[in-house]
Amino acid sequence: MGVVVVMVVVAGFAGVAGFVIGRSRVAVAEERAQREGAVAEQMRRERDTAGDLARQERDTAVEQARKERDAAVEQARRERDAAVEEARREREGAAAQVQALQQQVREAGAARASAEAELVAARERFAEQVALLREEHTVREKISAEVSKQVGADLIKRFTDLNDQRAQATAREMDQRRESIDALVKPVSAAMEKVAEQMQQVEKDRIRAHASLTEQMQQMCAVTEQSRAASEEMRKETQRLVQALRRPEARGQWGEKQLRSVLEAAGMVDQINFVAQQTFTTEEGVQRPDMVVQIGGGMSVVIDSKAPFGAFIEAQDARDDAERKQRLSAHATNVRRHIDQLAKKEYWRLPTQSPELVVMFMPSDVFLFAALEQDPSLWAYAESKKVVLTTPSALMALLRSIAAVVRQDAAVANLQKTVEVCQEMTKRLGDFVGHLAKLRTNLDKTVTSFNEAAGSLERRVLPQARRVNELQGKQDTIPEIPVAHAPRQLAIPSEVTDADSTSAA
């Protein structure tokens, strides 16, 4: 009996210790669950913030690309205008220099003409003086002949000497005049030679400038011709492509080829990183998305190539702006219709571990931008339909963003599962505490009954047994049975007892 009581007491202590330890673990688990719930909420907010940032970066990239394109066009236009203006200024400068030199030539010509006129006049005066001297000489010879006849040889000799002196003086005067005329004409001749040299240099500069301008013009013509040839070739290629893409099946094949090219250019391998035209059999029937791309973590994204640009091609052939605007509006409507059709397929329900979205791939940025210019709400409308619009330039960034969001969602889901496990553990611990409370009650009743039985034994049975021993002269003593202690009262919360009563019910 004593051993049984001791075992019962030990079991009671063990139960109490287990309850205390379990209670502290419950508190720790609840606190951890609260922290993990807060972390999950924080990660959800960060995911939403990351999505907003991704959309803002996408819009910023689109606007930046448009600005860079406009800036490049404006820069090319400014450079062309600057080159033309520089050539015009050089031509005007050369023309002004030629006019100045022509003016100098005219002035030098006028000075030369004036000098030549003075020289002619001096020669005429010299001829007149020579004629006068000859006439005087003739008269003197006549006079000399007459005087020689009259005065004699001495007088003739005197007149002859005087005549020679006057002739020498006249010759010296003529030499001086010739020297003065030469001194007047030489600077003019030197100036004329300098003008001629300057004219030759100007002519050479003009020829070089003309040759340089001609070369630049030839280069510009060559570049223009090359641009024209390239534009013509591009136009022909575009026409061939437009003619080929007028058929819907050709547009679809081209879009799928573009999608495969983008994935392969990113280093992805068919049947490893992506699977094309994979067939799935569902309750609605057979579905075959264009591409299923693996994004890591056992997850994948379904991509469907769409080429709704028949109206866009027609807009390029429009005869006026009104018709072109009408065709572009029809192009935006076609894109919206394809969004609705793709959303109805619900590819994310396929067994591909895909997030709840599908990517609509358009094979050229021009097609998407043209549709967004006509209908700016297309992007938000596609998101409301769980459809993500993308083009070759943004596909890989989109896949990386989706992979990051999926990883965050997986972490949040893992935290949610942890919270659910903690909640289940708390519930089970509450059930255990309820059962332990019942055990305490039953132990309390058992100890009470034991104490009552022991008291009755001590009061009514043992005194008689001791008296019998005394009458028989025996010294054996009957040991006393100790009264058991009551089990420790458990501090059980009311919610646990309520849960226990609910589970019992």
C-alpha positions in Angstrom: 0.0 0.0 0.0 2.8 2.4 0.9 4.6 1.7 -2.4 1.4 2.4 -4.3 1.0 5.7 -2.6 4.6 6.7 -3.3 4.1 5.9 -7.0 1.0 7.9 -7.2 2.7 10.8 -5.6 5.7 10.5 -8.0 3.3 10.3 -10.9 1.6 13.4 -9.7 4.8 15.3 -9.5 5.8 14.2 -12.9 2.5 15.3 -14.4 2.8 18.7 -12.7 6.4 19.2 -14.0 5.3 18.2 -17.5 2.4 20.6 -17.4 4.7 23.4 -16.2 7.2 22.7 -19.0 4.5 22.4 -21.6 2.9 25.6 -20.4 6.2 27.5 -20.9 6.6 26.0 -24.3 3.0 27.1 -25.2 3.9 30.7 -24.3 7.1 30.5 -26.3 5.3 29.0 -29.3 2.5 31.7 -29.1 5.1 34.5 -29.0 7.0 32.9 -31.9 3.8 32.5 -33.9 3.1 36.2 -33.3 6.6 37.2 -34.4 6.4 35.0 -37.5 3.0 36.4 -38.3 4.4 39.9 -38.1 7.4 38.8 -40.3 4.9 37.3 -42.8 2.9 40.6 -42.9 6.2 42.6 -43.4 7.2 40.3 -46.2 3.8 40.6 -47.8 4.1 44.4 -47.7 7.7 44.2 -49.1 6.4 42.0 -51.9 3.7 44.6 -52.7 6.3 47.4 -52.6 8.6 45.3 -54.9 5.8 44.9 -57.3 5.1 48.6 -57.3 8.8 49.4 -57.8 9.0 46.9 -60.7 6.0 48.6 -62.4 7.5 52.0 -61.8 10.9 50.9 -63.1 9.2 49.4 -66.2 7.3 52.7 -66.8 10.5 54.6 -66.2 12.4 52.4 -68.7 9.7 52.9 -71.3 9.8 56.7 -70.9 13.6 56.7 -70.8 13.8 54.7 -74.0 11.4 57.1 -75.7 13.4 60.2 -74.4 16.7 58.7 -75.6 15.3 58.0 -79.0 13.9 61.6 -79.3 17.2 62.9 -78.0 19.2 60.9 -80.5 17.0 62.1 -83.4 17.3 65.7 -82.1 21.1 65.4 -81.8 21.5 64.1 -85.3 19.3 66.9 -86.6 21.3 69.5 -84.7 24.6 68.1 -86.0 23.3 68.1 -89.6 22.1 71.7 -89.2 25.4 72.7 -87.7 27.4 71.2 -90.6 25.2 72.9 -93.1 25.5 76.2 -91.3 29.3 75.8 -91.1 29.5 75.1 -94.8 27.3 78.1 -95.5 29.4 80.4 -93.3 32.6 79.2 -95.0 31.1 79.8 -98.5 30.0 83.3 -97.5 33.4 84.0 -96.0 35.1 82.9 -99.2 32.7 84.9 -101.3 33.4 88.0 -99.1 37.2 87.5 -99.4 36.8 87.1 -103.2 34.8 90.3 -103.4 37.5 92.2 -101.3 40.2 90.9 -103.6 38.2 91.8 -106.6 37.8 95.3 -105.2 41.6 95.5 -104.7 42.2 94.3 -108.2 39.8 97.0 -109.5 41.6 99.7 -107.5 45.0 98.4 -108.7 43.7 98.3 -112.2 42.5 101.9 -111.9 45.9 103.0 -110.5 47.7 101.2 -113.3 45.5 102.8 -115.9 46.1 106.2 -114.3 49.9 105.6 -114.3 49.8 104.3 -117.9 47.8 107.4 -118.9 50.4 109.6 -117.2 53.1 107.7 -119.0 51.4 108.1 -122.3 51.0 111.8 -121.6 54.7 112.1 -120.7 55.7 110.3 -123.8 53.5 112.6 -125.9 55.1 115.6 -124.2 58.5 114.1 -124.8 57.7 113.6 -128.5 56.4 117.1 -128.8 59.6 118.4 -127.2 61.7 116.2 -129.5 59.8 117.5 -132.4 60.3 121.1 -131.2 64.0 120.4 -130.7 64.2 118.9 -134.2 62.4 121.9 -135.7 64.7 124.2 -133.7 67.7 122.2 -134.8 66.6 122.5 -138.4 66.1 126.2 -138.0 69.4 126.5 -136.3 71.1 124.6 -139.1 69.5 127.0 -141.5 70.5 129.9 -139.4 74.0 128.4 -139.0 74.2 128.0 -142.7 73.2 131.6 -143.2 75.3 132.8 -140.3 78.2 130.7 -141.4 77.9 132.4 -144.6 77.6 135.8 -142.9 79.6 135.5 -139.6 82.1 132.9 -140.3 83.3 129.7 -138.8 83.6 131.0 -135.2 80.0 132.0 -134.9 79.0 128.6 -136.3 81.1 126.8 -133.8 79.7 128.8 -130.9 76.1 128.0 -131.9 77.1 124.4 -132.4 78.5 124.1 -128.9 75.4 125.9 -127.4 73.2 123.5 -129.4 75.1 120.5 -128.0 74.8 121.8 -124.5 71.0 122.4 -124.8 70.7 118.9 -126.3 72.6 117.3 -123.4 70.5 119.3 -120.9 67.3 118.1 -122.6 68.6 114.5 -122.6 69.3 114.7 -118.9 65.9 116.2 -118.2 64.3 113.4 -120.2 66.3 110.8 -118.2 65.2 112.3 -115.0 61.5 112.3 -116.1 61.9 108.7 -117.2 63.3 107.8 -113.8 60.5 109.6 -112.0 57.9 107.8 -114.1 59.7 104.5 -113.5 59.6 105.3 -109.7 55.9 106.0 -110.0 55.2 102.9 -112.0 57.3 100.4 -110.1 55.2 100.4 -106.8 52.1 100.0 -108.9 53.7 97.1 -110.7 54.8 95.6 -107.3 51.3 96.1 -105.9 49.9 94.5 -109.1 52.2 91.5 -108.7 51.2 91.1 -105.0 47.5 91.4 -106.0 48.1 88.8 -108.6 49.8 86.5 -106.1 47.0 87.0 -103.6 44.5 86.3 -106.4 46.3 83.1 -107.2 46.4 82.1 -103.5 42.7 83.0 -103.1 42.0 80.9 -106.2 43.9 78.0 -104.8 42.1 78.4 -101.5 38.8 78.6 -103.3 39.7 75.5 -105.3 40.7 73.6 -102.1 37.5 74.8 -100.3 35.4 73.9 -103.3 37.2 70.5 -103.5 36.6 70.0 -99.7 33.0 71.1 -100.0 32.6 68.9 -103.0 34.1 66.0 -101.1 31.9 66.6 -98.1 28.9 66.9 -100.4 30.0 63.6 -102.1 30.3 62.0 -98.7 26.9 63.3 -97.7 25.5 62.1 -101.0 27.2 58.7 -100.4 25.8 58.5 -96.9 22.4 59.7 -98.1 22.6 57.1 -100.9 23.6 54.4 -98.4 20.8 55.5 -96.1 18.4 55.6 -99.0 19.6 52.2 -100.1 19.3 50.9 -96.6 15.9 52.5 -96.1 14.9 51.1 -99.5 16.2 47.6 -98.5 14.5 47.9 -95.1 11.3 49.1 -96.8 11.4 46.1 -99.1 12.2 43.8 -96.3 9.4 45.4 -94.2 7.1 45.0 -97.2 8.0 41.4 -97.5 7.6 40.9 -93.8 4.3 42.8 -93.9 3.1 40.7 -96.8 4.2 37.5 -95.0 2.6 38.6 -91.7 -0.8 39.5 -93.2 -1.7 35.9 -92.7 -2.7 35.1 -89.0 -0.9 31.8 -89.0 2.3 33.4 -90.2 2.1 36.0 -87.5 1.6 33.3 -84.9 4.6 31.3 -86.1 6.7 34.5 -86.2 5.7 35.4 -82.6 6.5 31.8 -81.3 9.9 32.0 -83.1 10.7 35.4 -81.5 9.8 34.0 -78.1 12.1 31.0 -78.6 14.9 33.3 -79.8 14.6 35.5 -76.7 14.7 32.5 -74.3 17.6 30.9 -76.2 19.5 34.2 -76.3 19.2 34.3 -72.5 21.0 30.9 -72.2 17.9 28.8 -71.7 17.8 25.3 -73.2 14.8 23.6 -74.7 13.4 20.7 -72.6 15.5 21.8 -69.7 14.7 25.4 -68.9 11.5 25.6 -71.1 9.1 23.3 -72.9 7.3 24.4 -76.0 3.8 23.3 -77.0 3.4 21.0 -73.9 0.1 19.2 -73.9 -2.1 19.1 -70.8 -5.4 17.2 -70.5 -7.9 18.8 -68.1 -11.6 18.6 -67.4 -12.2 21.4 -69.9 -10.3 19.5 -72.6 -6.8 19.6 -74.1 -4.7 22.7 -73.5 -1.4 23.5 -75.2 0.4 26.7 -74.1 3.2 28.1 -76.3 5.9 27.9 -73.7 6.3 26.7 -70.1 9.4 28.3 -68.5 11.1 27.0 -65.3 11.9 29.8 -62.9 13.4 27.8 -60.1 12.1 26.3 -56.8 10.0 23.8 -58.7 7.9 26.7 -60.1 7.2 27.6 -63.7 5.5 30.4 -65.7 3.2 29.9 -68.7 4.0 32.2 -71.7 1.6 32.5 -74.6 2.7 34.3 -77.7 0.2 36.7 -79.3 0.5 38.6 -82.5 -2.6 40.7 -82.9 -1.1 43.3 -85.2 -3.1 42.9 -88.3 -4.8 46.3 -87.7 -1.3 47.8 -86.9 0.0 46.7 -90.4 -3.1 48.2 -92.0 -2.5 51.5 -90.1 0.9 51.8 -91.8 -0.9 51.7 -95.2 -3.5 54.3 -94.2 -4.1 57.1 -96.6 -4.6 59.8 -94.0 -4.3 60.4 -90.2 -7.9 59.7 -89.5 -7.8 56.3 -91.1 -4.5 55.6 -89.4 -5.9 56.5 -86.0 -8.9 54.3 -86.6 -6.7 51.3 -87.4 -4.5 51.9 -84.4 -7.6 52.1 -82.2 -8.7 48.7 -83.7 -5.2 47.4 -82.9 -5.7 48.3 -79.2 -9.1 46.7 -79.2 -7.6 43.5 -80.7 -4.9 43.4 -77.9 -7.7 43.8 -75.3 -9.6 40.9 -77.0 -6.6 38.7 -76.8 -6.1 39.5 -73.1 -9.7 38.3 -72.5 -9.2 35.1 -74.5 -5.9 34.3 -72.7 -7.4 35.0 -69.3 -10.3 32.6 -69.9 -7.8 29.7 -70.5 -6.6 30.0 -66.9 -3.2 28.4 -67.6 -2.2 28.8 -64.0 -4.6 26.0 -63.1 -2.5 23.5 -65.1 -0.2 21.1 -63.1 2.9 23.3 -63.7 3.3 24.9 -60.2 2.7 28.3 -61.8 1.8 31.5 -59.9 -1.7 32.8 -60.5 -0.9 34.6 -63.7 0.0 34.1 -67.4 2.4 36.0 -69.5 1.2 37.4 -72.9 4.3 37.8 -75.2 4.1 40.4 -78.0 7.0 39.9 -80.5 7.9 43.6 -80.9 7.9 46.6 -78.5 6.3 48.7 -81.3 3.1 46.7 -81.2 2.7 47.0 -77.4 3.6 50.8 -77.3 1.2 51.5 -80.2 -1.6 49.8 -78.3 -0.8 51.6 -75.0 -0.7 55.0 -76.7 -4.3 54.3 -77.9 -5.5 52.7 -74.7 -3.3 53.6 -71.6 -5.6 51.4 -69.4 -4.6 48.2 -71.2 -1.8 47.5 -68.6 -4.1 47.8 -65.6 -6.8 45.8 -67.4 -4.4 43.0 -68.2 -3.3 42.9 -64.5 -6.9 42.7 -63.4 -7.3 39.6 -65.7 -4.1 38.1 -64.2 -2.4 38.6 -67.6 1.1 40.2 -67.7 2.0 42.0 -71.0 5.6 41.8 -72.1 7.9 42.2 -75.1 11.4 40.9 -76.1 13.2 43.7 -74.3 11.4 43.1 -71.0 10.7 39.3 -70.9 13.8 38.2 -69.0 13.5 41.0 -66.4 9.8 40.0 -66.0 10.7 36.3 -65.4 13.3 37.3 -62.8 10.8 39.5 -61.0 8.2 36.7 -61.1 10.7 34.3 -59.6 11.6 36.7 -56.8 7.9 37.2 -56.0 7.3 33.5 -56.1 10.1 32.9 -53.7 8.7 35.5 -51.3 5.2 33.9 -51.6 6.8 30.5 -50.8 8.4 31.9 -47.7 5.1 33.5 -46.6 3.3 30.2 -47.3 6.0 28.4 -45.2 5.5 30.8 -42.4 1.7 30.4 -42.6 2.2 26.6 -42.4 4.4 27.1 -39.3 1.8 29.3 -37.7 -0.9 26.6 -38.4 1.4 23.9 -36.9 1.9 26.1 -33.8 -1.9 26.7 -33.5 -2.5 22.9 -33.8 0.2 22.3 -31.2 -1.4 24.8 -28.9 -4.8 23.1 -29.3 -3.4 19.7 -28.6 -1.5 21.0 -25.5 -4.8 22.5 -24.3 -6.4 19.1 -24.7 -3.5 17.5 -22.7 -3.8 20.1 -19.9 -7.5 19.4 -19.8 -6.9 15.7 -19.4 -4.2 16.4 -16.8 -6.8 18.5 -14.9 -9.2 15.6 -14.9 -6.4 13.3 -13.7 -5.7 15.8 -10.8 -9.4 15.7 -9.9 -9.4 12.0 -9.9 -6.2 11.8 -7.9 -7.7 14.3 -5.4 -10.7 12.0 -5.0 -8.5 8.9 -4.7 -6.3 10.6 -2.0 -9.4 11.7 -0.1 -10.8 8.2 -0.2 -7.4 6.8 0.9 -7.1 9.3 3.7 -10.6 8.4 4.9 -9.8 4.7 4.8 -6.5 5.3 6.6 -8.2 7.4 9.2 -10.8 4.7 9.8 -8.1 2.1 10.1 -6.2 4.3 12.6 -9.2 5.1 14.6 -11.1 1.8 14.6 -9.0 -1.1 13.6 -5.4 -0.5 14.8 -6.4 0.3 18.5 -8.1 -3.1 18.7 -5.1 -4.8 17.1 -2.7 -3.2 19.6 -4.9 -4.3 22.5 -4.9 -7.9 21.2 -1.0 -7.8 21.1 -0.9 -6.5 24.6 -3.2 -9.2 25.9 -1.0 -11.8 24.2 2.2 -10.2 25.6 3.6 -9.5 22.2 5.9 -6.4 21.6 5.4 -6.2 17.8 4.2 -2.8 16.8 1.9 -2.1 13.9 3.3 0.7 11.8 1.2 3.7 11.2 0.0 4.5 7.8 0.9 8.1 6.8 -1.9 10.2 5.5 -1.3 11.1 1.9 -0.9 14.7 0.8 -3.4 16.2 -1.7 -2.2 16.7 -5.3 -0.9 20.1 -6.2 -3.5 22.5 -7.5 -2.9 23.2 -11.2 -3.2 26.8 -12.5 -5.3 25.9 -15.6 -6.5 28.9 -17.7 -10.2 29.2 -18.2 -9.8 29.0 -22.0 -8.1 25.6 -21.6 -10.9 24.3 -19.5 -13.4 25.7 -22.0 -11.6 24.0 -24.9 -11.5 20.8 -22.8 -15.2 21.0 -22.1 -15.9 21.7 -25.8 -13.8 18.8 -27.0 -15.4 16.5 -24.4 -18.9 17.6 -25.6 
